[in-house]
Amino acid sequence: MSQHVTPAINDSATATMRNTQTITRCPVCDARGSRDVSDVSRRQAASVHVPAQLSSLDFMQTIAAWAEGLARSLLAGALPRRWAHVQGVAARARTLKPSLGADAELLEAAAWLHDIGYLPELAATGLHGLDGARYLRDVQDADPMLCRLVAHHSCAVIEAEERDLAHVLNREFAPPPRPLGDALTFCDMTTSPDGEQVHVHNRLAEIHDRYGTSHLVSRSIRRATPLILEAVGQVCARAARS
């Protein structure tokens, strides 16, 4: 995977962006159960400045290190609990390096950035994967595969269908290769809102508890559950073989 360097962007582009806003058991799958019922996405967030670029980016910096810095600048102050979650997801991604090889850096970068679309400044559609991927594409000029991973993470197309945005999502961002998509789903769906490793079933239960059974997100997760469990199973099986 080629290294990504964030180019500069002019002030007008920045202004435009602001205005548009059975599972195989293996070591990486074993985790302590946790159910946190507090509402993450609906917590009030402080206003943040969304940077047009990260300054003084080292040309030798890896895409994962760049993504960590960007995620920190966006989430650490404004959405600290979301920041805790993405740190856990990125740590989970690093455990998959033996089974992913050259794609490990890209997966970790996507793990750092998958939830940036929750920022109010970026939330144009309410589909956080799409909103985050648009920011990465339009403002950060990010790697196209990274944008595709963020856009489609954790079976996002199903929530897109619930929001009547599936045609928009698929037109702007093609789904990523399944092994990479499954890996990001695994990392997200086995990490609690506080960044702890959890079993996928505990994570799914926490989402339903947090939103309530009739919420659009709960409906989407219910429909996506077979796909999520299949993805987690595939990742665990690959990890066990590596």
Disulfide bonds with the S-S distance in Angstrom:
Cys29-Cys236 1.39
